[in-house]
Amino acid sequence: MDHTFKIPLQQHIGAPCKPVVNVGDRVKRGQLIAAPEKLGANIHASVSGTVNAITDEFIEIEPDKEQTEDYVPIKETSSIIEAIKEAGIVGMGGAGFPTHVKMDVDLQGGVVIANGVECEPLLNHNVRQMEEEPEKIYKGIKYAMEATNASRAYIAIKAKNKKAVEAMKSVIDDPRIEVREMPDIYPMGEERALVREILGMLLKPDQLPTAAKAVISNVETLSRICEAVEERKPVISKNVTVIGRLKSGRQAHVFFDVPIGTPITELINKAGGIEGEFGEIIMGGPFTGKAVDLDSVVTKTTGGIIITDPLPREKRKVGLLVCGCGANEARLREVAEKMGACVAGVERCKQVVDVRGGIKCENPGNCPGQAEKILKLKKKGAEALIVGTCSDCTNTVMGVAPKLKMPVYHHTDHVLRTVGHPLVRRLKK
Ligand code: SF4
């Protein structure tokens, strides 16, 4: 290995962890290197080596030349929740909420929902894992049911991912667990959208799924629960999709078990290397991912690494339409700036509400109609639109904007265009 591993001290919702090693220490793969003092999750060495540096943000490990597959097991525990806590498991669908806190509930016969929707376009590692490791995910579901005292479980998968649906169905041996097929629209994987679609209950934006006696967990997270309980394995790696402007073509490359702290350039090069001039490196999915620098590293919540085409240029004044599940104002302004566009005004979808310092949607993916907002943006001087809206709302934007002769950009356009994926516009009937 010709690179070091920078392991971030904050890979979860909560406060950064405190290092429990010192510069110069020898560490083994799987060894605890940082622990939370407040809300957080344990962090373990993803490789064996020597601690090179410790900053407020990360612990850097110089890896040994020879690496082995063995690891320091987590300590003995007396419950599933404790094993999850020791292993440092967090929501690996991107949220990063500590799983031992989420699962420390008594659902009194409620339901676990395994989230295999992977509703962001282009990402493929959840679907591939369901196809290739359905047993591990299934066992994770059973452990989650036991930990939360749930009596049922659903595995949510987009109906179009037939192979994953069949693979998960093939391992189910318990009538309390079933697969639910979901439509291919964004944001079908959002927690409250899943509760609504599967349990028929619309939660308020500030309510958690536990209000519906439900816990929702991403399929990779569930597989890590199985690893923690059965193999005593801590979270030291992540499954990642790399896709985009690559010399090897535009297809998705799925990498399983990438050590945490691996530079993203290492993965991009393994996938073929960047082809020519690019626009952004997106970490995450096209809808909610963040534009990052090439010196970023893989963390417990890294899902996708997407290399995009350059962004289009736009000289006209633009209006921005913010979404509670897609692009927020900061992301839309960033896209506008990269396009060279001047912002004439900003409107929020009327279902956007402020919740705990962020924004959320009142009813994810069910459009309230966008005509009023577009007219407001036009009044503010917008000649074109950049929207960050869900599939259903973009559908209604497209019912209005062309009549007003306002060209529409969706903030995912340059990402999806890179790989020839259909743009988010009119929904097919
Ligand atoms: S209804 Fe509005 S806020 Fe909700 S997901 Fe759609 S665009 Fe976003």
Residues whose N, C-alpha, C, O or C-beta is under 5 A from the ligand:
A	BS01	SF4	C323 G324 C325 C349 Q351 V352 C361 N363 P364 G365 N366 C367 P368 T389 C390 C393
